[in-house]
Amino acid sequence: MFPPILYYSTNLKAPRVTFREALLKGLAPDRGLYMPELIPPLSMPEIDAFSALSYDEIALRVMQKFLSTELPGDIFATLVKDAYNFDVPLEKVVDRKYIMRLDQGPTASFKDFAARMMGRLINYYLGIENRQLIILTATSGDTGSAIANAFFGLNNIKVVVLFPETEVTLRQRKQMTTLGKNILIVAIDGKFDDCQALVKQAFSDHELEFLNLSSANSINIGRLIPQIVYYFYAFAKLRNGNSGDDITFSVPSGNFGDMMGGVLAMKMGLPVRKFIIATNANDEFPVLLKTQKYDKIEPSRNCISSAMNVGHPSNLARLIALYGGVMDEKGNISKQPDYTLMNKDIHGVSISDNLTRDTIRYVYDKYKVILEPHGAVGWAGLNDYLNTYPAEDNPDALFVSLETAHPAKFPVEINNILGIDPELPESLKGIEHKHEYIIKVNNNYPAFKEFLKYSF
Ligand SMILES: *Cc1c(COP(=O)(O)O)cnc(C)c1O
């Protein structure tokens, strides 16, 4: 067995920790993000063998590389099998261009992949330590419900989710607020970035240390590692078996956790030809790639792909770190990353709401495939890439665009654009009629702190 990989903070001012500590802490004490000190490689024969395996078997083999000796293999295998009990459809659109539907989990968004695994890991570690935790998280729509569902009913964990009161859909809200028990849902009269700022401030507040706060946002390394797996899965299932096989992914991005999973997969050895990082009008990253200047967008811009309304993606510091740079939590870059290499690996593009709507209409009319706003940003990003580099548009090349949520989570938008009501997945049926538990807190830190102090 290899010694366990240690995790360093992207701010470089905190001690290195094991996976378990990084998972239970969330944010590093210097407010940086934990990153594996070493990216464990997967050999081509190991990757070749994935073609014959199921999703959970691939997940076990990929994630085990990051945990190694910390968790007994048989226990980990049970947790993985239990977490991934749903389909991961790869749907052909045209030629070898596919969408990967990451929307078949219990809350119908790709965030289930990470949340379900992280919940099971945290629960396991808390159980052996006989400890309790409060998971504090901010959501722009889908994280909250994925986390709340993944942790619902776990004895050692309480969950507090902050959401921007007017920026989530009714269905997204109901998926969190109808649970009760150990799940507290807090409406903030502000934006997602405000919720995220409140959460971050609480984490660094010494007077709240007694609460044992931990994070489940995509800043937690436990959220990131499970998101490496489906990139390997897509390649394993769709490759044509030639030795020079490669794959291009288009990833609709907000906080860049999804995309970081992909980039880590590539650094582990997955033969990725290109990542297309498609944002909505919050275009700080495509602009950074072009100009090498970073300006966060404050306040973030409201778009129909609401889960991507992020003006300062928290995982950007991780990407910068992977390319040799240093960015702090405020977005200041003290050491520049290798932009040449970054531009070689990544095509960044910003997609407007109008183009998002046109894409939903076009893909439905032409291919009878229903995209939702986030997946449509991904698909439009792929088109932008192929228009920019027409030589890449070869019918034999493999392209996968990620569909990150189920269209039924955005019924008003889909109905306005297509005039149809996408059928609800089983997991979302009946929640309209359930009772909601919501706590309203003002959008300022003292109010939020009072709430935390006196609720537990
Ligand atoms: C969260 C979310 C995204 C963005 O994912 P990041 O990891 O934050 O980039 C995209 N689509 C949907 C549906 C989401 O919920």
The ligand as an SDF file (V2000), in Angstrom:
LIG
                    3D

 15 15  0  0  0  0  0  0  0  0999 V2000
  -24.2830   23.5700   -9.3810 C   0  0  0  0  0  0  0  0  0  0  0  0
  -24.7430   23.4000  -10.7550 C   0  0  0  0  0  0  0  0  0  0  0  0
  -23.9220   23.6990  -11.8570 C   0  0  0  0  0  0  0  0  0  0  0  0
  -22.5490   24.2830  -11.6840 C   0  0  0  0  0  0  0  0  0  0  0  0
  -21.6500   23.3690  -11.1460 O   0  0  0  0  0  0  0  0  0  0  0  0
  -20.2650   23.8970  -10.5260 P   0  0  0  0  0  0  0  0  0  0  0  0
  -19.5980   22.7130   -9.9930 O   0  0  0  0  0  0  0  0  0  0  0  0
  -20.6410   24.8970   -9.4640 O   0  0  0  0  0  0  0  0  0  0  0  0
  -19.5440   24.5520  -11.6480 O   0  0  0  0  0  0  0  0  0  0  0  0
  -24.4070   23.4560  -13.1190 C   0  0  0  0  0  0  0  0  0  0  0  0
  -25.6490   22.9650  -13.3120 N   0  0  0  0  0  0  0  0  0  0  0  0
  -26.4580   22.6660  -12.2980 C   0  0  0  0  0  0  0  0  0  0  0  0
  -27.8070   22.1440  -12.5880 C   0  0  0  0  0  0  0  0  0  0  0  0
  -26.0440   22.8640  -10.9980 C   0  0  0  0  0  0  0  0  0  0  0  0
  -26.8580   22.5710   -9.9910 O   0  0  0  0  0  0  0  0  0  0  0  0
  1  2  1  0
  2  3  1  0
  2 14  2  0
  3  4  1  0
  3 10  2  0
  4  5  1  0
  5  6  1  0
  6  7  2  0
  6  8  1  0
  6  9  1  0
 10 11  1  0
 11 12  2  0
 12 13  1  0
 12 14  1  0
 14 15  1  0
M  END
$$$$
